Amino acid sequence: MKKLIALLATALLAGSLYAHEFADISPTDVLAAANAKTAVIIDANSPDSYKAGHVPGALSFAAIKDNLAASLPADKNTLIIAYCGNPHCGAYLRAAKAAEKLGYTNIKHMSAGIEGWNDAKLPTQPGQ
């Protein structure tokens, strides 16, 4: 029983550390970056969610994942912001890790997701 508890505790700790691998950024800071065009924003939600509404200027990870390098700027220090549905969604991690694998070093996570974005009544852009 002690081994099981220890194993569960280790798994929970590892999961929580993994979930916070990329620094968080608030929806208002994402809006400022979107307006200033100082970041590449990646929506890691489903294509249907992206079509329903996404952060203005955000790229659909589903649409660009097979050729991500061509969608990102040459400057590896460019701010890359990834998000998905809400604070409990981990889909953003695929986009963030893919950018990291390409050598990008300034990657942030909007943990509030599109749900938090909408709750804050920030503008969305419909997708195609």
C-alpha positions in Angstrom: 0.0 0.0 0.0 2.9 2.4 0.8 4.4 1.7 -2.6 1.2 2.5 -4.3 0.8 5.7 -2.4 4.3 6.7 -3.2 3.8 5.8 -6.9 0.7 7.9 -7.1 2.3 10.9 -5.3 5.3 10.7 -7.7 2.9 10.6 -10.7 0.9 13.6 -9.5 4.1 15.6 -8.8 5.5 14.8 -12.2 2.2 15.7 -13.9 2.0 19.0 -12.1 5.6 19.9 -13.0 5.0 18.9 -16.6 1.9 21.1 -16.8 3.8 24.2 -15.8 6.7 23.6 -18.1 6.0 26.9 -20.0 5.5 30.2 -18.4 1.9 31.4 -18.2 0.7 34.6 -19.9 -2.6 36.3 -19.2 -5.3 36.9 -21.9 -4.8 40.7 -21.6 -1.1 40.3 -22.3 -1.9 38.0 -25.2 -4.3 40.6 -26.6 -1.5 43.3 -26.3 0.9 41.0 -28.1 -1.7 40.2 -30.8 -2.4 43.9 -31.3 1.3 44.8 -31.5 2.0 41.8 -33.7 4.9 40.9 -31.4 4.1 37.2 -31.0 3.1 34.2 -33.0 -0.1 32.8 -31.3 -1.0 29.2 -31.8 -4.4 27.8 -31.2 -4.1 24.1 -30.3 -7.9 23.5 -30.2 -9.8 21.4 -32.7 -10.5 22.8 -36.2 -14.2 23.2 -35.2 -13.2 25.3 -32.1 -10.8 27.4 -34.2 -13.6 28.0 -36.8 -16.0 29.1 -34.0 -13.6 31.7 -32.8 -10.0 32.1 -31.8 -7.6 34.8 -30.6 -7.2 37.4 -33.4 -4.3 36.4 -35.6 -3.8 33.0 -34.0 -2.7 30.1 -36.2 -4.5 26.8 -36.1 -2.0 24.2 -35.0 -4.1 21.5 -36.7 -3.6 23.3 -40.0 0.2 24.1 -39.6 1.6 21.2 -37.5 2.9 19.3 -40.5 4.9 22.3 -41.7 5.3 24.3 -38.5 8.8 25.6 -39.4 7.4 27.4 -42.5 4.8 29.1 -40.3 7.2 30.5 -37.7 9.7 33.3 -38.1 13.4 32.8 -38.5 14.1 34.6 -35.2 14.2 31.8 -32.6 13.7 34.4 -29.8 10.2 35.4 -31.1 7.5 35.1 -28.5 5.4 32.0 -29.3 2.1 31.7 -27.3 0.2 28.5 -27.3 -3.2 27.9 -25.9 -6.1 25.4 -26.0 -9.5 25.2 -24.3 -9.1 26.0 -20.6 -6.7 25.6 -17.7 -7.4 21.8 -17.6 -6.6 21.3 -21.3 -3.2 20.0 -22.2 -3.4 20.2 -26.0 -1.4 23.4 -26.1 1.6 21.3 -25.1 1.9 19.7 -28.5 2.3 23.1 -30.1 4.6 24.4 -27.5 6.8 21.3 -27.6 6.9 21.4 -31.4 8.1 25.0 -31.4 10.6 24.2 -28.7 11.9 21.3 -30.8 12.5 23.7 -33.7 14.7 25.8 -31.4 12.3 28.5 -30.2 13.2 29.7 -26.7 10.5 32.2 -25.8 7.4 30.1 -25.5 4.5 30.9 -23.2 1.2 29.3 -22.4 -2.1 31.1 -22.1 -3.5 28.7 -19.5 -6.9 30.4 -19.4 -7.4 29.1 -23.0 -10.2 30.3 -25.3 -12.7 29.7 -22.5 -10.9 32.3 -20.3 -10.5 34.6 -23.3 -14.2 34.5 -23.9 -15.0 34.9 -20.2 -13.0 38.1 -20.2 -15.1 39.2 -23.2 -12.0 39.7 -25.4 -12.5 39.8 -29.2 -12.4 36.6 -31.2 -11.9 36.0 -34.9 -13.8 33.4 -36.8 -11.7 30.8 -38.6 -11.9 29.2 -42.0 
